[in-house]
Amino acid sequence: MPERFTAVFDQHYRQIYAYAARRLGPDLAEDVASETFLVAFDRRHSYDSARAGVRPWLYGIASNLIARHARAETRRYKALAKAVGAQETGDHADAVAGRLDATAVRGRLAEALRRLPEPVRAVLLLVAWAGLSQQEVAAALDIPAGTARSRLHRARQEMRQALGAEIEVSE
């Protein structure tokens, strides 16, 4: 069994690390990613292979660990929004040219992400950054599919509101 777990680690570690880094920054990502696989290894005997798959299970563990660092994540989004806000006061040549300023959008998105409650933010980011389907998110977070769907809908509404009419977010 440990040999099979090594294959799971090799196949998924980079993705789990990247997801944790996007949510918490590189300082905490290594710890969260490593702890994700320690928890998974400890719980490998209780893993139900009839579930949606090992990938959502690992993201579920990572999401639970990330939730413990919610204050760090909130500080990260707040700092990003402030840093981007400071940049927005500079050059507006792109706006004059009619191009969407990705930096300005990033600041508004960071602020909107910061305001989302952790359970809603977790669903959105598992879909957007980890590429999980709504069904996989529900399995990962051990919530009903309808709850995942409603949280994703709420998060998308918040993102639309943060962006205004600049872009259309597909359902």
Disulfide bonds with the S-S distance in Angstrom:
none
